[in-house]
Amino acid sequence: YTRSSGSMLFADRTSIVTNPPGSTSEDPLPGHGDFGAYGGKDNMAMLTAEFAPVTVDLALSNGDGMRNDADNDVNKQFTARLAVDPTEWLTIGGSMAMIGMPDDDDTEDVDESWSSNGIDIFAVANYPVTSTGTLNFVGEYMMLAAYDVEDAHDGARMSVMLAYDAQLNGDVIKAIQPAVRFDTIDPVDVTGNDDLEDNSTVLDFCVGIEVFSNKNTFQIGARNYGFENTDVENDGTESYTDIYAKWRMNF
């Protein structure tokens, strides 16, 4: 969410693992927004300490998650993050967040308080293979301890992206950027069901061709959605693939 869509290597701006909580008619993976409960950010205080090559962030925030109205009485979140830059082209790190919701007596059925913990491990690399070529890697693995429910199935998500930026500096084609990204989602379940068949995968592939300038990019690619449960009669979803061609202009 911190990158502009004009800098993304795919037509779909973000990895599917960043879906906000809840389902919408446009949500290709309904019910997979467990991690969207994290990230409430209407008010926040953060302390950052740098001890090269290590950076430590401690943050206290509140909010009701992304795309929701702010509310000072919900979703208190504490986040600790550590990142290490062993070289100029590599960053590795991890973070842990704790969120909580107080009792809510204003609803027809009183909502009891709950809490949840999330752990995130990540690596980012931009390795200069040659003077005109850079290998890009982004990897992230997230684990979620489900909401204070006995026998709940904790969720996990992984996203891995590999791309190559080849600067050609031709009169017409300035650069070619092939990229592939694989996401997998193991959703949270609070029913105690140990035989879940709701895992999902998404495979993105895209080739970006910069034409005439690095501000004009022609993108052609595909996104494949895979579902462990393909039985439509039992709330399953059939796998499918979207193919696209896109012209992007940056100003």
C-alpha positions in Angstrom: 0.0 0.0 0.0 3.0 2.3 0.2 3.8 2.2 -3.5 2.1 4.1 -6.3 0.2 2.0 -8.9 2.5 3.7 -11.5 5.5 1.8 -10.1 4.0 -1.6 -9.8 5.1 -4.5 -12.1 1.6 -5.9 -12.4 -1.7 -4.6 -13.6 -3.2 -5.6 -10.3 -1.7 -3.2 -7.9 -1.2 -5.3 -4.8 -0.7 -8.9 -3.8 -4.0 -10.6 -3.0 -2.9 -11.2 0.6 -3.5 -7.5 1.4 -7.3 -7.7 1.0 -9.2 -5.7 3.6 -11.5 -7.6 6.0 -14.9 -8.6 4.8 -16.3 -9.7 1.5 -17.6 -7.6 -1.4 -19.0 -8.5 -4.8 -15.6 -7.4 -6.3 -13.6 -9.5 -3.8 -12.3 -12.5 -5.8 -11.4 -14.3 -2.5 -14.4 -13.6 -0.2 -13.7 -14.2 3.5 -9.9 -14.1 3.1 -9.4 -10.6 4.6 -8.2 -11.8 8.0 -5.0 -9.7 8.0 -6.9 -6.6 7.0 -7.9 -6.2 10.7 -4.4 -5.0 11.3 -3.3 -1.5 10.2 -5.7 0.8 11.9 -4.1 4.2 11.5 -6.3 7.2 12.3 -3.9 8.1 15.2 -0.4 6.7 15.8 2.8 7.4 17.7 6.0 5.7 16.6 9.5 5.5 17.9 12.3 4.7 15.5 15.9 3.8 16.4 18.6 3.2 13.9 21.8 1.3 14.7 23.2 0.7 11.3 22.6 -1.8 9.7 19.6 -2.4 12.1 16.4 -0.3 12.3 13.8 -0.8 15.1 10.3 0.7 15.0 7.8 0.6 17.9 4.4 1.9 17.2 1.1 2.3 19.1 -2.0 3.0 17.0 -5.7 2.9 17.0 -8.4 2.6 14.4 -10.9 0.3 12.8 -8.8 -1.1 10.0 -8.5 0.2 6.5 -11.4 1.6 4.6 -13.5 2.0 7.8 -14.4 5.1 9.8 -11.9 5.9 12.6 -13.1 5.1 16.1 -10.9 5.8 19.2 -12.5 2.9 21.1 -11.6 0.0 18.9 -8.6 -1.9 17.5 -5.8 -0.7 19.7 -2.6 -2.0 18.0 1.0 -2.3 19.1 3.6 -3.1 16.5 7.3 -3.9 16.8 9.4 -4.1 13.6 13.1 -4.9 13.0 14.8 -4.5 9.7 18.4 -5.3 8.8 20.4 -4.1 5.7 23.4 -6.5 5.5 24.2 -5.0 2.1 23.1 -2.1 -0.1 20.8 -4.3 -2.1 19.2 -6.5 0.6 16.8 -5.9 3.5 15.5 -8.6 5.8 13.4 -8.3 8.8 10.3 -9.2 10.8 7.5 -7.6 12.8 4.9 -8.6 15.3 1.6 -6.8 16.0 -1.0 -7.2 18.7 -4.5 -5.9 18.3 -7.5 -5.9 20.7 -11.2 -5.0 20.7 -13.0 -4.0 23.9 -16.4 -5.1 25.0 -19.2 -3.6 22.9 -22.6 -3.2 24.8 -24.2 -1.1 22.1 -25.1 -4.0 19.8 -28.1 -6.3 20.1 -25.9 -9.2 21.0 -23.1 -7.9 23.3 -19.7 -8.4 21.6 -17.1 -9.7 24.0 -13.5 -8.4 24.0 -11.0 -10.2 21.9 -7.3 -10.0 20.9 -5.1 -11.3 18.2 -1.4 -11.6 17.4 0.2 -11.4 13.9 3.8 -12.1 12.9 5.4 -11.0 9.6 8.8 -12.1 8.1 10.0 -10.4 4.9 13.0 -9.9 2.6 13.5 -7.4 -0.2 16.4 -7.6 -2.7 17.4 -5.4 -5.7 20.5 -7.1 -6.9 22.5 -5.4 -9.8 23.3 -8.4 -12.0 24.9 -6.1 -14.7 25.3 -2.4 -15.2 21.9 -2.4 -17.1 20.1 -5.3 -15.4 18.6 -5.6 -11.9 17.1 -8.7 -10.2 14.2 -7.8 -7.9 12.9 -10.1 -5.2 10.2 -9.6 -2.6 9.2 -12.3 -0.1 6.8 -12.2 2.8 5.3 -14.8 5.2 2.6 -13.9 7.6 1.2 -15.9 10.5 -2.0 -15.0 12.4 -3.0 -16.3 15.8 -6.8 -16.4 15.6 -9.0 -14.4 17.8 -9.0 -15.8 21.4 -11.1 -18.8 20.3 -10.4 -22.2 21.6 -9.6 -24.8 18.9 -9.4 -22.1 16.2 -7.4 -22.7 13.0 -4.7 -20.0 12.8 -4.2 -18.5 9.3 -1.0 -18.0 7.3 -0.2 -16.2 4.0 2.9 -16.1 1.7 3.7 -13.8 -1.2 6.9 -14.2 -3.3 7.7 -12.0 -6.3 10.7 -12.2 -8.7 11.3 -9.8 -11.5 14.1 -8.6 -13.8 14.6 -5.0 -15.0 16.5 -5.0 -18.3 17.4 -1.5 -19.4 17.9 -1.6 -23.2 18.0 2.2 -23.9 16.9 1.7 -27.5 15.2 4.3 -29.6 11.8 2.6 -29.3 12.1 0.0 -26.5 13.7 1.4 -23.5 13.4 -1.5 -21.1 11.7 -4.9 -20.6 10.5 -6.0 -17.1 9.2 -9.6 -16.8 7.8 -10.4 -13.4 6.1 -13.3 -11.7 4.4 -13.4 -8.3 2.9 -16.3 -6.3 0.6 -15.9 -3.4 -0.9 -18.5 -1.1 -3.6 -18.1 1.6 -4.5 -20.4 4.5 -7.5 -18.6 6.0 -8.4 -18.3 9.7 -11.2 -20.5 10.9 -12.8 -20.1 14.4 -15.1 -23.1 14.2 -12.4 -25.6 15.3 -12.5 -27.4 11.9 -9.2 -29.2 11.4 -10.2 -30.4 7.9 -10.2 -27.1 6.1 -10.2 -27.1 2.3 -10.4 -23.4 1.8 -6.7 -22.6 0.8 -6.3 -20.4 -2.2 -3.4 -19.5 -4.6 -2.9 -16.7 -7.0 -0.2 -16.7 -9.7 0.6 -13.4 -11.5 2.7 -13.0 -14.6 3.4 -9.8 -16.4 5.8 -8.4 -19.0 6.2 -4.6 -19.0 7.7 -3.0 -22.1 8.8 0.6 -21.8 8.2 2.3 -25.1 9.8 5.6 -26.2 10.3 6.6 -22.6 10.3 5.1 -19.1 7.0 6.9 -18.5 5.1 4.8 -21.1 4.7 1.1 -20.3 2.8 -1.6 -22.2 1.9 -4.4 -19.9 0.6 -7.8 -20.9 0.0 -10.5 -18.4 -2.3 -13.0 -16.6 -3.6 -13.8 -13.2 -4.6 -17.3 -12.2 -6.9 -18.0 -9.2 -6.6 -21.5 -7.7 -8.9 -22.9 -5.0 -8.5 -26.0 -2.9 -12.3 -26.3 -2.6 -13.7 -26.3 -6.2 -17.1 -27.9 -5.2 -19.4 -25.0 -6.1 -22.4 -26.7 -4.5 -20.6 -26.6 -1.1 -19.5 -23.0 -1.1 -16.5 -23.8 -3.4 -15.2 -21.7 -6.3 -13.9 -22.9 -9.6 -10.4 -21.9 -10.6 -10.0 -19.4 -13.4 -7.5 -17.1 -15.2 -7.7 -13.5 -16.2 -5.6 -12.2 -19.2 -5.0 -8.5 -19.7 -3.2 -5.9 -21.8 -2.7 -2.5 -20.4 -1.1 0.8 -21.4 0.2 2.8 -18.5 1.3 6.5 -18.7 3.1 8.2 -15.9 3.4 12.0 -15.6 
